[in-house]
Structure formats: C-alpha cells, structure tokens
Amino acid sequence: MVRLTVDLIAKSSNHKNRRNCSLPQYLKKLTHLNFSNKNIDDIDDLSMCRNLTVLYLYDNQITHICSLGFASNLTHLYLQNNSITHIENLSSLQRLSKLFLGGNSITVVEGLEQLSELKELHIEGQRLPQGEKLIFDPRTVLALSGSLCVLNINNNNIDEVHDLAVLNKMTHFYAVDNQLQDMQELETVFSQWPQLHRMDLRGNPVCHKPKYRDRLITVCRKLEDLDGKEINELSRQFLINWKASKEAKKKARNERFIAGEITYPFSADFLLGPQYPFAQNYAGFLGKRKPLEFGRPSMKMRSDSVRTDCRGARRVMIPASAHLATEMQES
C-alpha cells in the first residue's frame, strides 16, 4: 500500500511544471493533484499544498477519509471506487462544491452539514450489505437544501425519496436501478423541485405504472429530459392543458352535486325487498324502455297500508321516499 506524502508528490511532479522553483514554492502554487489508481490507502499532512482546489484520489485503496484540513480551498474531491465506509472529516472543506463518492461501501449519507457550498453529490453504486439500502441523515439533507443542485444515487436499493423533498434547489436527479414504486410519492416530492431540468429513473418499478411519463412531465414544469428522452414543449403544454381541463370538469361536477343539481334515481331510504315489487325491475325508470311487470304480492309480504277505492279494488302505495308514485291494483 502507498501513503500520499509530500515526497511522493515531489517524485511524481513534472519537471517542466516546476520551472526551476523550489519544492515548497511548487507545492504552494499547486492547484490540481492527480493520484488516481496508485494503490494509495492513506494521506499524509499536505499543508504545504495550501492552494489545492482539485484532488483526484479515485480507484485507490482508501478505507477512511483522513483529515483534509490542509485543503481549505478544495472545490472538487474525487474519491470514487475506494473502500470508504463512512463520510467523515470533511467539515473543514468550506468551499467544496463537488463531491464524488461512488463505488464505495457507504451506508449512510451523513457528516456534510458544514458544506454550505456543496452543489453536486455523487454517491452512486455503493457496495451495500445484502438487503440494505442507502440511508440519508435528515440533518445532512436539511443542511444541503440551500445549495445542492445535482444528486446521483443510482443503484443503491432505494425505495423512497420523501426525505429528499427539502432539496428544492435540485436541477439534476439520477436514481437509476433502485426500487422506487410509489408514483404519488414521486409527484409530491418532485412538485417541490421547481428548477428540476434533468431526471433519470430508469430501472425502477415505478417506470411501469400507467401514465408514468405523462404524470411526471405535468408535475415537473421545467423538466427537459426524462430517462434519456427529450421532452417536447408542445407535448408538455398539451398534457398540462389536458390535466387542467380534467380537474375543472371534476370541480364543476362536484359543485353541481353539492348544489343539488345532480341527483340519483333512488334516495338512501329506498327499501329494497319483495314487498316493493318496483325495486325488482326499475329498468323502465332508467329509460331502457323495459316494461314494468309487477307480481302479485302475498298478504304476509305486504307491509304498507291497503286502501279500498269506491269499486272495491285494493291499492298498495310504493313509499314516497323513493321519489315514485306507483299504484298496484288487484282485482
């Protein structure tokens, strides 16, 4: 294994870049440092590299993030494809804007509360234990809500994103090959990201839900690309107008119902049973032109009052609560 030290930097430096300046002067001027794929497992104190802004340490054997207090001017940090298990010792990087941690063994996104200028977080493809998913510390998410614009959480077995709703500065969101399946949850979260321009959710169960693409395009008014396909502005406007028309019709129908303009054929107190023969055949009432055929009720079935007219015929009245006035005569 290799430890990143000042001596190692000196040995690896390009003589043309040094231009006859001393090592301390060279390290002080150094802004970019690339030690990717060098079997590095630890980092020494590099306080002489005080102007370092970009540090490439991907494809190494780093197991933990050592203190990087020496790099207070660091803006880009590349730590992909190492063996890191925890996010730690980054609070001193006040100017960090891009952090790349993909391909490690991180289970919790935490320890980023002090990174007030972080705009991009790439934490895709963590090597998680069987059956576990990547979890977000609410404190970290809330702290990043004022700055984070790009989030890559591809392939992390994630099945919900409601904790990310506060990230209202989001412009690019990548969550490919996860376990997202709640369409309503996605609509709720994405409706709170008004600046979202690009999103990729391919490989999630939710992609197979009816109207998946139409519903997300309608919710995300500024979305330009969904799952690798460009969104046509004309199509977006059509979907928005269609949804507005549908909601307007539903609202009008509800208002008419509340006002009593829409009624149903039978009221709630209409009693069904053999003592009310009309209930057995009401197709004629519904306009299907099927003739009513009333059977002759037996005495024990008859519960309504029976009246006798002047000709001796008996009449049974259908309850008025059914909004009907039907008479049945027996000879």
GUDORO-109118 format. One record per residue: x, y, z of N, C-alpha, C in turn; residue number from 0; chain; residue in three letters. Coordinates in steps of 0.05 Angstrom, whole numbers, plus 5000, padded with zeros to 4 digits. Layout:
N
n_px,n_py,n_pz,ca_px,ca_py,ca_pz,c_px,c_py,c_pz,num,chaine,residu
X,Y,Z,X,Y,Z,X,Y,Z,NUM,A,ALA
...
***
This chain:
331
n_px,n_py,n_pz,ca_px,ca_py,ca_pz,c_px,c_py,c_pz,num,chaine,residu
5017,4976,5000,5000,5000,5000,5018,5025,5000,0,A,MET
5005,5047,4992,5021,5072,4988,5009,5094,5004,1,A,VAL
5025,5110,5017,5016,5133,5032,5023,5158,5016,2,A,ARG
5003,5176,5012,5007,5200,4997,5021,5221,5015,3,A,LEU
5046,5227,5007,5062,5246,5022,5074,5268,5004,4,A,THR
5086,5288,5016,5099,5309,5001,5121,5298,4984,5,A,VAL
5136,5279,4995,5158,5267,4980,5148,5253,4955,6,A,ASP
5125,5239,4958,5114,5225,4935,5105,5245,4914,7,A,LEU
5094,5267,4922,5086,5288,4903,5110,5299,4889,8,A,ILE
5132,5303,4904,5156,5314,4892,5168,5295,4871,9,A,ALA
5167,5269,4877,5178,5249,4859,5161,5246,4834,10,A,LYS
5136,5251,4836,5117,5248,4814,5113,5273,4798,11,A,SER
5124,5296,4807,5119,5321,4794,5133,5322,4767,12,A,SER
5122,5337,4749,5134,5341,4723,5154,5363,4725,13,A,ASN
5178,5357,4716,5199,5377,4719,5193,5403,4703,14,A,HIS
5178,5400,4681,5171,5424,4665,5153,5442,4681,15,A,LYS
5136,5430,4698,5118,5446,4713,5132,5461,4736,16,A,ASN
5154,5451,4745,5168,5463,4768,5183,5488,4759,17,A,ARG
5194,5488,4735,5208,5512,4724,5228,5524,4744,18,A,ARG
5247,5508,4753,5269,5517,4770,5260,5528,4797,19,A,ASN
5235,5525,4804,5226,5535,4831,5231,5513,4851,20,A,CYS
5233,5521,4876,5238,5502,4898,5213,5485,4903,21,A,SER
5216,5463,4917,5193,5446,4923,5172,5460,4939,22,A,LEU
5179,5475,4960,5158,5490,4975,5143,5509,4957,23,A,PRO
5157,5523,4939,5144,5542,4921,5125,5527,4902,24,A,GLN
5134,5505,4892,5118,5489,4874,5093,5478,4887,25,A,TYR
5096,5468,4912,5073,5457,4926,5053,5480,4933,26,A,LEU
5063,5503,4938,5046,5526,4944,5029,5534,4920,27,A,LYS
5041,5533,4896,5027,5540,4872,5008,5518,4861,28,A,LYS
5012,5494,4871,4997,5471,4861,4967,5474,4866,29,A,LEU
4951,5472,4845,4922,5474,4847,4907,5447,4841,30,A,THR
4919,5431,4824,4908,5405,4817,4927,5382,4823,31,A,HIS
4917,5362,4836,4934,5339,4843,4920,5313,4836,32,A,LEU
4933,5297,4819,4920,5272,4809,4937,5248,4818,33,A,ASN
4926,5233,4837,4939,5208,4846,4918,5186,4845,34,A,PHE
4904,5184,4823,4885,5163,4819,4899,5137,4811,35,A,SER
4888,5114,4821,4898,5088,4813,4928,5085,4820,36,A,ASN
4935,5092,4845,4962,5089,4854,4965,5072,4879,37,A,LYS
4944,5056,4885,4944,5039,4909,4947,5055,4935,38,A,ASN
4938,5079,4935,4940,5096,4959,4919,5087,4979,39,A,ILE
4927,5084,5005,4909,5077,5026,4908,5097,5048,40,A,ASP
4925,5117,5047,4925,5138,5068,4937,5164,5058,41,A,ASP
4931,5186,5071,4940,5212,5062,4954,5226,5085,42,A,ILE
4978,5235,5080,4994,5249,5100,4985,5279,5101,43,A,ASP
4998,5293,5119,4992,5322,5122,5005,5336,5098,44,A,ASP
4987,5348,5082,4996,5362,5058,4991,5392,5060,45,A,LEU
4997,5403,5084,4991,5431,5089,5006,5450,5071,46,A,SER
5028,5441,5059,5043,5458,5041,5028,5462,5015,47,A,MET
5008,5445,5010,4991,5449,4985,4967,5466,4992,48,A,CYS
4972,5490,5002,4950,5506,5012,4931,5517,4991,49,A,ARG
4940,5517,4966,4922,5528,4944,4910,5505,4928,50,A,ASN
4911,5482,4938,4899,5459,4924,4869,5462,4921,51,A,LEU
4858,5460,4897,4829,5463,4892,4816,5437,4882,52,A,THR
4832,5420,4868,4821,5395,4856,4839,5372,4864,53,A,VAL
4827,5351,4876,4843,5328,4885,4830,5302,4874,54,A,LEU
4846,5288,4858,4837,5263,4846,4849,5239,4861,55,A,TYR
4832,5224,4875,4842,5201,4890,4824,5176,4885,56,A,LEU
4812,5176,4862,4794,5153,4856,4810,5128,4848,57,A,TYR
4797,5105,4849,4810,5079,4842,4835,5073,4859,58,A,ASP
4832,5077,4886,4853,5070,4904,4843,5051,4925,59,A,ASN
4857,5049,4948,4850,5030,4969,4844,5045,4995,60,A,GLN
4834,5069,4994,4828,5085,5017,4804,5074,5032,61,A,ILE
4807,5069,5058,4786,5058,5075,4772,5078,5092,62,A,THR
4784,5101,5097,4772,5122,5112,4782,5149,5102,63,A,HIS
4766,5169,5106,4773,5196,5097,4788,5209,5120,64,A,ILE
4814,5214,5115,4830,5227,5136,4825,5257,5136,65,A,CYS
4835,5270,5155,4831,5299,5158,4843,5314,5133,66,A,SER
4826,5330,5121,4835,5345,5098,4836,5375,5104,67,A,LEU
4841,5381,5129,4841,5409,5138,4861,5426,5123,68,A,GLY
4882,5414,5113,4903,5428,5098,4892,5439,5072,69,A,PHE
4870,5428,5062,4860,5435,5035,4834,5452,5038,70,A,ALA
4836,5474,5052,4813,5491,5058,4802,5504,5032,71,A,SER
4818,5505,5011,4809,5517,4986,4798,5496,4966,72,A,ASN
4797,5471,4975,4788,5450,4957,4760,5454,4947,73,A,LEU
4755,5451,4921,4728,5454,4910,4718,5428,4898,74,A,THR
4736,5411,4888,4729,5385,4876,4745,5363,4890,75,A,HIS
4730,5342,4899,4743,5319,4912,4733,5293,4900,76,A,LEU
4751,5278,4888,4744,5253,4874,4754,5229,4890,77,A,TYR
4735,5214,4902,4742,5191,4919,4727,5166,4910,78,A,LEU
4719,5164,4885,4704,5141,4876,4721,5116,4877,79,A,GLN
4707,5093,4879,4719,5067,4876,4743,5062,4896,80,A,ASN
4737,5068,4921,4756,5061,4942,4741,5041,4961,81,A,ASN
4749,5041,4986,4736,5023,5006,4726,5039,5030,82,A,SER
4716,5063,5025,4707,5081,5046,4680,5071,5057,83,A,ILE
4677,5070,5083,4652,5061,5096,4637,5084,5109,84,A,THR
4650,5106,5116,4636,5128,5129,4645,5155,5117,85,A,HIS
4627,5173,5116,4633,5201,5107,4641,5217,5132,86,A,ILE
4666,5225,5133,4676,5239,5157,4699,5257,5150,87,A,GLU
4706,5275,5169,4729,5293,5166,4728,5311,5142,88,A,ASN
4704,5320,5135,4702,5338,5112,4692,5366,5120,89,A,LEU
4687,5370,5146,4675,5395,5155,4692,5420,5149,90,A,SER
4718,5416,5146,4736,5439,5141,4736,5448,5112,91,A,SER
4724,5432,5095,4724,5439,5066,4700,5458,5060,92,A,LEU
4702,5482,5069,4680,5501,5067,4674,5509,5038,93,A,GLN
4693,5506,5021,4689,5515,4993,4683,5491,4974,94,A,ARG
4681,5468,4985,4676,5444,4968,4649,5446,4953,95,A,LEU
4650,5444,4927,4625,5446,4911,4618,5419,4898,96,A,SER
4637,5401,4893,4632,5376,4880,4646,5353,4896,97,A,LYS
4629,5333,4904,4640,5311,4919,4632,5285,4905,98,A,LEU
4652,5268,4899,4648,5243,4885,4655,5220,4903,99,A,PHE
4635,5204,4911,4639,5182,4929,4628,5155,4919,100,A,LEU
4622,5154,4893,4610,5130,4882,4629,5106,4884,101,A,GLY
4616,5082,4886,4632,5057,4885,4647,5051,4911,102,A,GLY
4637,5060,4934,4649,5054,4960,4631,5035,4975,103,A,ASN
4633,5036,5002,4616,5018,5019,4601,5035,5040,104,A,SER
4592,5058,5032,4578,5077,5050,4549,5069,5052,105,A,ILE
4539,5067,5077,4511,5060,5081,4494,5084,5090,106,A,THR
4506,5105,5100,4491,5129,5110,4504,5154,5098,107,A,VAL
4488,5171,5087,4497,5197,5077,4495,5216,5101,108,A,VAL
4518,5223,5111,4519,5240,5136,4545,5256,5136,109,A,GLU
4548,5273,5156,4573,5288,5160,4578,5310,5140,110,A,GLY
4557,5319,5127,4561,5340,5107,4548,5367,5115,111,A,LEU
4542,5369,5140,4526,5392,5150,4541,5419,5146,112,A,GLU
4568,5418,5146,4583,5443,5144,4590,5451,5116,113,A,GLN
4582,5434,5096,4589,5440,5068,4567,5457,5056,114,A,LEU
4566,5482,5063,4545,5500,5054,4546,5508,5025,115,A,SER
4568,5502,5011,4570,5508,4983,4570,5484,4965,116,A,GLU
4564,5461,4976,4564,5436,4960,4541,5436,4941,117,A,LEU
4547,5434,4915,4527,5435,4894,4522,5407,4882,118,A,LYS
4542,5390,4882,4539,5364,4869,4548,5342,4889,119,A,GLU
4531,5322,4892,4538,5298,4908,4533,5273,4891,120,A,LEU
4555,5259,4886,4553,5234,4870,4560,5211,4889,121,A,HIS
4540,5195,4896,4544,5173,4915,4531,5147,4904,122,A,ILE
4533,5143,4879,4521,5120,4865,4536,5094,4870,123,A,GLU
4521,5072,4867,4533,5045,4867,4549,5038,4892,124,A,GLY
4538,5042,4915,4552,5034,4940,4550,5003,4943,125,A,GLN
4572,4992,4953,4572,4963,4958,4559,4957,4985,126,A,ARG
4532,4954,4984,4516,4952,5009,4513,4923,5017,127,A,LEU
4510,4918,5043,4503,4890,5052,4477,4881,5039,128,A,PRO
4474,4855,5037,4450,4843,5024,4425,4853,5038,129,A,GLN
4406,4864,5022,4381,4872,5033,4380,4900,5044,130,A,GLY
4402,4914,5046,4403,4941,5057,4402,4962,5035,131,A,GLU
4395,4986,5043,4393,5008,5024,4408,5032,5035,132,A,LYS
4415,5051,5017,4428,5075,5025,4409,5093,5040,133,A,LEU
4418,5104,5063,4401,5120,5081,4412,5148,5082,134,A,ILE
4394,5168,5085,4402,5196,5086,4396,5206,5115,135,A,PHE
4416,5218,5127,4413,5231,5153,4397,5257,5148,136,A,ASP
4374,5260,5162,4357,5284,5157,4372,5310,5162,137,A,PRO
4390,5310,5181,4405,5334,5187,4423,5342,5164,138,A,ARG
4435,5323,5151,4452,5328,5128,4435,5338,5104,139,A,THR
4412,5325,5100,4395,5333,5078,4385,5362,5082,140,A,VAL
4377,5368,5106,4367,5396,5111,4390,5416,5107,141,A,LEU
4414,5409,5116,4437,5428,5113,4444,5433,5084,142,A,ALA
4439,5413,5067,4446,5415,5038,4423,5428,5022,143,A,LEU
4400,5432,5034,4377,5442,5019,4381,5469,5006,144,A,SER
4399,5485,5017,4403,5511,5006,4423,5513,4983,145,A,GLY
4437,5490,4977,4458,5492,4957,4457,5469,4937,146,A,SER
4450,5444,4945,4453,5421,4928,4435,5422,4903,147,A,LEU
4448,5419,4880,4433,5421,4854,4434,5394,4839,148,A,CYS
4455,5378,4843,4458,5353,4829,4461,5330,4849,149,A,VAL
4445,5310,4846,4446,5286,4864,4445,5261,4848,150,A,LEU
4466,5244,4851,4467,5218,4837,4466,5196,4858,151,A,ASN
4444,5181,4859,4441,5159,4878,4434,5133,4863,152,A,ILE
4444,5130,4839,4439,5106,4822,4447,5081,4837,153,A,ASN
4432,5060,4833,4439,5033,4842,4446,5031,4872,154,A,ASN
4427,5040,4889,4431,5039,4918,4408,5026,4933,155,A,ASN
4391,5011,4918,4368,4997,4931,4349,5015,4945,156,A,ASN
4347,5040,4936,4330,5060,4949,4301,5056,4941,157,A,ILE
4282,5055,4960,4254,5051,4954,4236,5075,4961,158,A,ASP
4247,5096,4971,4232,5120,4977,4250,5145,4977,159,A,GLU
4238,5168,4971,4253,5192,4969,4240,5216,4983,160,A,VAL
4220,5210,5000,4205,5232,5012,4223,5249,5030,161,A,HIS
4245,5238,5041,4263,5254,5058,4279,5274,5042,162,A,ASP
4279,5271,5016,4294,5289,4999,4278,5313,4989,163,A,LEU
4253,5315,4997,4235,5336,4987,4245,5364,4992,164,A,ALA
4261,5367,5014,4270,5394,5021,4292,5404,5003,165,A,VAL
4303,5387,4985,4324,5396,4967,4313,5411,4943,166,A,LEU
4301,5434,4949,4286,5449,4929,4303,5464,4909,167,A,ASN
4330,5462,4910,4348,5474,4890,4355,5454,4869,168,A,LYS
4344,5430,4870,4352,5408,4852,4347,5414,4823,169,A,MET
4368,5410,4806,4365,5413,4777,4370,5387,4762,170,A,THR
4386,5369,4774,4392,5343,4761,4390,5321,4782,171,A,HIS
4373,5301,4776,4369,5279,4795,4371,5253,4781,172,A,PHE
4389,5236,4791,4394,5210,4779,4389,5188,4800,173,A,TYR
4370,5170,4795,4363,5149,4813,4358,5123,4798,174,A,ALA
4375,5117,4779,4372,5093,4762,4376,5067,4778,175,A,VAL
4361,5046,4771,4365,5019,4782,4362,5019,4813,176,A,ASP
4340,5031,4822,4333,5029,4850,4306,5014,4853,177,A,ASN
4292,5018,4875,4267,5004,4880,4243,5023,4883,178,A,GLN
4244,5046,4870,4222,5066,4873,4197,5055,4859,179,A,LEU
4174,5057,4873,4150,5046,4861,4125,5062,4868,180,A,GLN
4127,5082,4886,4104,5098,4894,4102,5123,4876,181,A,ASP
4084,5122,4858,4080,5144,4839,4071,5170,4853,182,A,MET
4053,5167,4872,4043,5191,4886,4065,5204,4902,183,A,GLN
4082,5188,4914,4105,5200,4929,4123,5216,4911,184,A,GLU
4129,5205,4888,4147,5219,4869,4134,5245,4861,185,A,LEU
4108,5245,4855,4095,5270,4847,4096,5291,4869,186,A,GLU
4093,5282,4894,4094,5300,4917,4122,5312,4920,187,A,THR
4142,5296,4918,4170,5305,4922,4178,5323,4898,188,A,VAL
4174,5314,4874,4183,5329,4851,4168,5356,4847,189,A,PHE
4144,5358,4857,4129,5383,4856,4143,5404,4872,190,A,SER
4160,5396,4891,4174,5415,4908,4202,5422,4897,191,A,GLN
4208,5412,4873,4234,5418,4859,4228,5434,4834,192,A,TRP
4222,5459,4836,4213,5475,4813,4235,5479,4792,193,A,PRO
4261,5475,4799,4282,5480,4780,4293,5454,4767,194,A,GLN
4279,5432,4770,4289,5407,4760,4288,5406,4729,195,A,LEU
4312,5402,4717,4315,5402,4688,4319,5374,4676,196,A,HIS
4333,5357,4691,4341,5331,4680,4337,5310,4702,197,A,ARG
4325,5287,4694,4320,5266,4714,4321,5239,4700,198,A,MET
4332,5219,4714,4333,5192,4703,4325,5172,4724,199,A,ASP
4303,5158,4719,4293,5138,4738,4291,5111,4726,200,A,LEU
4305,5106,4704,4304,5080,4690,4312,5058,4709,201,A,ARG
4299,5035,4706,4305,5011,4722,4290,5010,4748,202,A,GLY
4271,5028,4753,4254,5027,4777,4227,5016,4770,203,A,ASN
4214,5002,4789,4187,4991,4784,4166,5012,4776,204,A,PRO
4170,5037,4786,4150,5058,4781,4149,5065,4751,205,A,VAL
4170,5058,4736,4170,5065,4708,4149,5050,4692,206,A,CYS
4138,5028,4704,4118,5012,4690,4089,5020,4698,207,A,HIS
4087,5040,4715,4060,5049,4723,4046,5064,4700,208,A,LYS
4019,5062,4699,4004,5076,4678,4009,5106,4679,209,A,PRO
4013,5118,4655,4016,5147,4653,4041,5157,4668,210,A,LYS
4061,5140,4673,4085,5148,4688,4098,5173,4677,211,A,TYR
4104,5172,4651,4118,5195,4639,4101,5220,4638,212,A,ARG
4075,5216,4630,4057,5239,4628,4054,5253,4655,213,A,ASP
4051,5238,4676,4047,5249,4703,4071,5265,4712,214,A,ARG
4095,5254,4707,4119,5269,4716,4124,5294,4700,215,A,LEU
4119,5292,4674,4122,5316,4657,4103,5338,4666,216,A,ILE
4079,5331,4674,4059,5350,4683,4068,5363,4709,217,A,THR
4079,5347,4727,4087,5357,4754,4112,5375,4752,218,A,VAL
4132,5366,4736,4158,5380,4734,4157,5399,4710,219,A,CYS
4149,5423,4714,4143,5442,4693,4168,5450,4677,220,A,ARG
4192,5448,4688,4216,5456,4674,4234,5432,4666,221,A,LYS
4223,5408,4668,4238,5384,4661,4243,5384,4631,222,A,LEU
4269,5380,4623,4276,5380,4595,4283,5352,4585,223,A,GLU
4291,5335,4603,4299,5307,4596,4291,5288,4618,224,A,ASP
4276,5267,4609,4267,5247,4628,4275,5219,4618,225,A,LEU
4291,5205,4634,4300,5178,4627,4314,5177,4600,226,A,ASP
4330,5198,4594,4346,5199,4570,4331,5208,4545,227,A,GLY
4305,5216,4548,4289,5225,4526,4281,5254,4529,228,A,LYS
4286,5269,4508,4280,5298,4509,4250,5302,4511,229,A,GLU
4242,5323,4525,4213,5329,4528,4206,5352,4509,230,A,ILE
4187,5346,4492,4178,5366,4473,4159,5386,4487,231,A,ASN
4165,5412,4483,4149,5432,4497,4120,5432,4489,232,A,GLU
4114,5426,4464,4086,5424,4455,4072,5402,4469,233,A,LEU
4085,5379,4472,4073,5356,4486,4068,5363,4516,234,A,SER
4087,5377,4528,4084,5385,4556,4059,5403,4560,235,A,ARG
4057,5422,4542,4034,5441,4544,4008,5427,4540,236,A,GLN
4007,5408,4522,3983,5392,4517,3975,5377,4542,237,A,PHE
3994,5364,4555,3989,5349,4579,3979,5367,4602,238,A,LEU
3992,5390,4605,3984,5409,4626,3956,5419,4621,239,A,ILE
3949,5426,4596,3922,5435,4590,3901,5413,4594,240,A,ASN
3909,5388,4587,3890,5366,4590,3885,5361,4619,241,A,TRP
3905,5362,4636,3902,5358,4665,3884,5381,4677,242,A,LYS
3889,5406,4668,3874,5428,4679,3845,5425,4671,243,A,ALA
3839,5417,4646,3812,5413,4637,3798,5391,4653,244,A,SER
3812,5370,4658,3801,5347,4673,3794,5356,4701,245,A,LYS
3812,5371,4714,3807,5380,4741,3784,5400,4742,246,A,GLU
3782,5417,4722,3760,5436,4721,3733,5423,4718,247,A,ALA
3731,5402,4701,3707,5387,4698,3699,5373,4724,248,A,LYS
3719,5362,4738,3713,5348,4763,3703,5367,4784,249,A,LYS
3715,5391,4785,3707,5411,4804,3679,5421,4799,250,A,LYS
3673,5425,4773,3645,5434,4766,3625,5413,4773,251,A,ALA
3631,5387,4768,3613,5366,4775,3608,5364,4805,252,A,ARG
3629,5368,4820,3626,5367,4849,3609,5390,4859,253,A,ASN
3613,5414,4847,3597,5437,4855,3568,5433,4849,254,A,GLU
3562,5421,4826,3534,5416,4819,3522,5396,4837,255,A,ARG
3537,5376,4845,3527,5356,4864,3520,5368,4891,256,A,PHE
3539,5386,4900,3534,5399,4926,3510,5417,4925,257,A,ILE
3506,5430,4902,3483,5448,4898,3457,5433,4894,258,A,ALA
3458,5407,4891,3434,5391,4888,3424,5389,4860,259,A,GLY
3440,5397,4840,3431,5396,4813,3434,5367,4802,260,A,GLU
3451,5351,4815,3455,5324,4806,3443,5306,4827,261,A,ILE
3423,5290,4820,3411,5271,4839,3413,5243,4828,262,A,THR
3408,5224,4845,3408,5196,4837,3380,5185,4836,263,A,TYR
3375,5164,4821,3348,5153,4818,3334,5147,4844,264,A,PRO
3349,5138,4864,3336,5129,4889,3350,5143,4912,265,A,PHE
3334,5151,4931,3346,5162,4955,3355,5141,4974,266,A,SER
3370,5149,4994,3383,5129,5012,3363,5112,5027,267,A,ALA
3339,5123,5032,3320,5108,5048,3301,5091,5031,268,A,ASP
3307,5087,5005,3291,5070,4989,3296,5041,4998,269,A,PHE
3275,5027,5005,3278,5000,5016,3275,4979,4994,270,A,LEU
3295,4962,4993,3294,4940,4974,3282,4916,4987,271,A,LEU
3266,4901,4972,3255,4876,4983,3231,4868,4967,272,A,GLY
3221,4844,4971,3199,4834,4956,3173,4848,4961,273,A,PRO
3171,4862,4984,3146,4877,4989,3144,4902,4972,274,A,GLN
3167,4910,4958,3166,4932,4939,3173,4922,4912,275,A,TYR
3153,4913,4897,3159,4900,4871,3174,4918,4852,276,A,PRO
3171,4944,4855,3184,4962,4836,3214,4959,4837,277,A,PHE
3224,4953,4861,3253,4950,4865,3264,4926,4849,278,A,ALA
3247,4908,4842,3256,4884,4827,3260,4890,4798,279,A,GLN
3248,4912,4788,3250,4918,4760,3247,4948,4755,280,A,ASN
3270,4963,4756,3268,4992,4752,3282,5001,4727,281,A,TYR
3285,4982,4708,3298,4989,4683,3282,5009,4667,282,A,ALA
3256,5008,4670,3239,5027,4655,3243,5055,4665,283,A,GLY
3248,5058,4691,3253,5084,4702,3279,5096,4691,284,A,PHE
3298,5079,4686,3324,5089,4675,3324,5094,4646,285,A,LEU
3301,5091,4632,3299,5098,4604,3306,5075,4585,286,A,GLY
3306,5051,4595,3313,5029,4577,3288,5017,4563,287,A,LYS
3265,5029,4568,3240,5021,4556,3233,4992,4561,288,A,ARG
3241,4982,4584,3233,4955,4591,3208,4957,4608,289,A,LYS
3186,4944,4600,3160,4947,4614,3162,4936,4642,290,A,PRO
3149,4950,4660,3148,4941,4688,3128,4918,4690,291,A,LEU
3136,4897,4704,3118,4875,4709,3117,4870,4739,292,A,GLU
3095,4876,4750,3092,4873,4779,3079,4846,4785,293,A,PHE
3091,4831,4803,3079,4806,4811,3058,4811,4832,294,A,GLY
3042,4792,4838,3021,4795,4858,3032,4789,4885,295,A,ARG
3035,4808,4902,3046,4804,4929,3027,4788,4946,296,A,PRO
3039,4771,4964,3023,4756,4983,3017,4773,5006,297,A,SER
2998,4764,5022,2989,4780,5045,3011,4784,5066,298,A,MET
3027,4763,5071,3047,4766,5091,3070,4784,5082,299,A,LYS
3073,4788,5057,3094,4805,5046,3086,4834,5047,300,A,MET
3060,4839,5047,3051,4866,5045,3052,4880,5072,301,A,ARG
3068,4902,5073,3071,4916,5099,3059,4944,5098,302,A,SER
3054,4955,5074,3042,4982,5072,3012,4981,5076,303,A,ASP
3002,5005,5082,2973,5006,5086,2958,5000,5060,304,A,SER
2936,4987,5062,2920,4979,5039,2894,4996,5040,305,A,VAL
2888,5008,5017,2864,5024,5015,2845,5011,4994,306,A,ARG
2819,5015,4999,2799,5005,4981,2784,5028,4968,307,A,THR
2784,5029,4941,2770,5051,4928,2741,5045,4926,308,A,ASP
2726,5062,4912,2697,5060,4911,2688,5036,4896,309,A,CYS
2706,5023,4880,2698,5000,4865,2707,4974,4879,310,A,ARG
2718,4977,4902,2725,4954,4918,2753,4944,4911,311,A,GLY
2768,4957,4894,2795,4949,4887,2814,4958,4909,312,A,ALA
2834,4942,4915,2853,4949,4935,2879,4960,4922,313,A,ARG
2891,4980,4934,2914,4992,4923,2937,4992,4944,314,A,ARG
2961,4985,4934,2985,4986,4951,3003,5008,4941,315,A,VAL
3011,5027,4959,3027,5050,4951,3057,5044,4955,316,A,MET
3073,5051,4934,3102,5050,4937,3111,5073,4954,317,A,ILE
3130,5070,4973,3138,5092,4990,3146,5117,4975,318,A,PRO
3138,5140,4985,3144,5165,4971,3173,5172,4973,319,A,ALA
3187,5161,4992,3216,5167,4995,3232,5158,4971,320,A,SER
3220,5141,4954,3234,5132,4931,3230,5151,4907,321,A,ALA
3217,5173,4912,3211,5193,4891,3193,5181,4870,322,A,HIS
3176,5161,4876,3159,5148,4856,3131,5147,4868,323,A,LEU
3111,5148,4850,3083,5144,4858,3071,5123,4840,324,A,ALA
3073,5099,4850,3065,5076,4833,3042,5062,4848,325,A,THR
3021,5056,4834,2998,5042,4846,2996,5015,4833,326,A,GLU
2988,4997,4850,2984,4970,4840,2956,4961,4849,327,A,MET
2941,4951,4830,2913,4943,4836,2911,4913,4834,328,A,GLN
2894,4904,4850,2887,4875,4850,2857,4873,4845,329,A,GLU
2849,4856,4828,2820,4852,4824,2811,4828,4840,330,A,SER
***
